[in-house]
Amino acid sequence: MADLSYAASKIRTINDWPTQGIIFKDITPLLADPKAMKTVVQAIAELGKDADVIAGVEARGFVFASAVADRKSTRLNSSHR
């Protein structure tokens, strides 16, 4: 399994957003960093190495699932509410 510490360091914490007591984890810096994004996509692809279809659920899931499906040259199924 890939070392995800570099990718994790790119996740920004925003306290009390959108309301008091909530800790929001912003993955935008991770998405903007090619090294971090590649590491995360590879780690997810390894977890689903035997999968025939990659499912992406909602907005962030679509971003990662499409990259994983591309890396694995397999099908993508996007799901939303």
C-alpha positions in Angstrom: 0.0 0.0 0.0 1.2 3.5 -0.9 2.4 5.9 1.8 -0.5 8.4 2.1 1.2 10.8 4.5 2.1 13.3 1.8 -1.4 13.2 0.4 -2.9 13.6 3.9 -0.7 16.6 4.5 -2.5 18.3 1.6 -5.9 18.1 3.3 -6.7 21.4 4.9 -8.7 21.6 8.2 -11.1 24.5 8.6 -12.5 24.7 12.1 -16.1 25.9 12.8 -17.2 25.8 9.2 -19.9 26.1 8.1 -21.1 26.4 11.7 -19.6 26.3 15.2 -18.3 22.9 16.2 -17.9 21.5 12.7 -14.5 20.6 11.4 -14.5 20.7 7.6 -11.8 18.8 5.7 -11.0 20.6 2.4 -9.5 18.3 -0.2 -9.1 21.0 -2.8 -5.3 21.3 -2.2 -5.0 17.5 -2.6 -6.8 17.6 -5.9 -4.6 20.4 -7.1 -1.4 18.5 -6.3 -0.5 16.0 -9.0 1.8 13.9 -6.7 -0.9 13.7 -4.0 -3.7 12.9 -6.4 -1.7 10.2 -8.1 -0.8 8.6 -4.8 -4.5 8.6 -3.6 -5.7 7.2 -7.0 -3.1 4.5 -6.9 -4.0 3.5 -3.3 -7.7 3.3 -4.2 -7.0 1.3 -7.3 -5.0 -1.2 -5.2 -7.9 -1.6 -2.8 -10.2 -2.4 -5.7 -7.7 -4.4 -7.7 -10.3 -7.2 -8.4 -13.2 -4.8 -9.2 -14.9 -4.9 -12.6 -16.7 -1.6 -12.0 -15.7 1.4 -10.0 -18.5 3.3 -8.4 -18.4 7.0 -7.6 -20.9 8.3 -5.1 -21.8 12.0 -5.2 -19.4 14.9 -6.1 -16.1 13.9 -4.5 -16.7 10.3 -5.3 -17.1 11.2 -9.0 -13.7 12.8 -9.1 -11.8 9.9 -7.5 -13.8 7.1 -9.1 -13.3 8.5 -12.6 -9.5 8.7 -12.1 -9.4 5.2 -10.6 -11.5 3.7 -13.4 -9.2 5.3 -15.9 -6.1 4.0 -14.2 -7.6 0.5 -14.1 -9.1 0.7 -17.6 -12.4 -0.4 -16.3 -16.0 0.8 -16.2 -17.3 3.7 -14.1 -20.8 3.8 -12.5 -21.7 7.2 -11.0 -24.4 7.3 -8.3 -26.2 10.1 -6.7 -29.3 10.7 -4.5 
